[in-house]
Amino acid sequence: MISLLKKMLLAMLPLTIILLIWQAAALTVLLVRGVAFPTPWETLVRLVNLAGGDRLSNHSLWVHIVSSLQRWLIGFGIAAILGIAYGLMAGRVSWFEKATAKIP
């Protein structure tokens, strides 16, 4: 039982350290520059509110997530098409493969 508890605490240690650094950075920015930098707690509260229906730039969080996923999928699709086209071209045309083989 103690071994399991110890493993759980060790697993949570990196996240705890990151959150403490974040909290310290937020307080330092506020004290040094006078600019509000969100703490981990404020960020969590805002995320919960956004997930619950609050608006961000006149749209829900879900609209922003879908837009981001669309952009990501379009970029991935373009990269896949170009990569497959390059691979087919390099596999079929020897001079093309030789000409582009030295690209680092």
C-alpha positions in Angstrom: 0.0 0.0 0.0 2.8 2.4 0.9 4.6 1.5 -2.3 1.5 2.4 -4.4 1.2 5.7 -2.5 4.8 6.5 -3.1 4.5 5.7 -6.8 1.5 8.0 -7.1 3.3 10.9 -5.3 6.4 10.4 -7.5 4.1 10.5 -10.6 2.5 13.7 -9.4 5.8 15.4 -8.6 6.7 16.8 -12.1 3.2 18.3 -12.5 3.4 19.8 -9.0 6.8 21.3 -9.8 5.5 22.8 -13.1 2.5 24.3 -11.3 4.7 25.8 -8.6 7.0 27.4 -11.2 4.0 28.7 -13.0 2.6 30.2 -9.8 5.9 31.8 -8.9 6.3 33.2 -12.5 2.8 34.7 -12.3 3.4 36.4 -9.0 6.8 37.6 -10.2 5.4 39.1 -13.3 2.7 40.8 -11.3 5.1 42.3 -8.8 7.9 43.3 -11.2 5.9 44.5 -14.2 2.5 45.1 -12.7 0.9 43.0 -15.5 -1.7 40.4 -14.6 -0.4 36.9 -15.6 -2.9 34.2 -14.9 -2.1 31.7 -12.2 -2.8 28.0 -12.6 -6.0 28.3 -10.5 -7.3 31.3 -12.5 -6.5 29.4 -15.8 -8.4 26.3 -14.6 -11.4 28.4 -13.5 -11.5 30.1 -16.9 -11.2 26.8 -18.7 -14.1 25.4 -16.8 -16.2 28.5 -17.5 -15.4 28.4 -21.2 -16.3 24.7 -21.3 -19.5 25.5 -19.5 -20.6 27.9 -22.2 -18.8 31.3 -21.6 -17.9 33.0 -24.8 -14.4 33.9 -26.1 -14.3 36.5 -28.9 -18.1 36.0 -29.3 -17.8 32.3 -29.9 -17.9 29.2 -27.7 -14.8 27.3 -26.8 -16.0 24.5 -29.1 -16.2 26.7 -32.2 -12.5 27.6 -31.5 -11.5 24.0 -31.1 -13.3 22.9 -34.3 -11.6 25.8 -36.2 -8.2 24.8 -34.9 -8.7 21.1 -35.8 -9.8 22.1 -39.3 -6.6 24.1 -39.8 -4.6 21.3 -38.4 -6.2 18.7 -40.7 -5.8 20.9 -43.8 -2.1 21.4 -43.0 -1.7 17.7 -42.3 -3.5 16.8 -45.6 -1.3 19.2 -47.6 1.8 17.8 -46.1 0.7 14.2 -46.7 -0.2 14.9 -50.3 3.1 16.6 -51.0 5.1 13.9 -49.1 3.4 11.1 -51.0 3.8 12.9 -54.3 7.5 13.5 -53.6 8.0 9.8 -52.6 6.3 8.6 -55.8 8.2 10.9 -57.9 11.6 10.0 -56.3 10.7 6.3 -56.5 9.9 6.4 -60.2 12.2 9.0 -61.7 15.9 8.3 -60.9 17.2 11.7 -61.8 14.6 13.4 -59.5 15.7 11.1 -56.7 19.4 11.9 -57.3 18.7 15.6 -57.6 16.8 15.8 -54.3 18.7 13.1 -52.3 21.2 15.6 -50.9 18.4 17.8 -49.3 19.4 17.8 -45.5 
